[in-house]
C-alpha cells in the first residue's frame, strides 16, 4: 500500500533518517526508523544465510512454528531477546517471539 500511494519502489527493508527540511542536515545520527515488510521476505528456513535472515524468518513464522528452527541456536535466541529488550518490547512479546521463559529473559 505504501509503495502504491507514494509511488516508491518496493523494498523489503527501508531505512528512514530524519533531516531538517530547510537545511537537509540530519536531525540526529542516532535516530532512525527501519521498516521491515515481512510478507516480502520469501526465504525458507534452509535458505537463511545470516543471523538477520534467521531472525526475520522466526518473526514472520512465529505463529506457525511447531519447533525451534535452526537447531543449536539458543545463543541466537538470547541475542534476539536482548535486542527486543533494547527495543522496549514487553517480556510477553519476547517470550512469544523466542520461546524463552520469563526467567531466562529477566537474566539477560
HELIX and SHEET records of a PDB file:
HELIX    1   1 UNK A    2  UNK A    6  1                                   5    
HELIX    2   2 UNK A   38  UNK A   40  5                                   3    
HELIX    3   3 UNK A   45  UNK A   47  5                                   3    
HELIX    4   4 UNK A   51  UNK A   61  1                                  11    
HELIX    5   5 UNK A   74  UNK A   86  1                                  13    
HELIX    6   6 UNK A   91  UNK A   98  1                                   8    
HELIX    7   7 UNK A  102  UNK A  107  1                                   6    
SHEET    1   A 2 UNK A  13  UNK A  17  0                                        
SHEET    2   A 2 UNK A  32  UNK A  36 -1                                        
END                                                                             
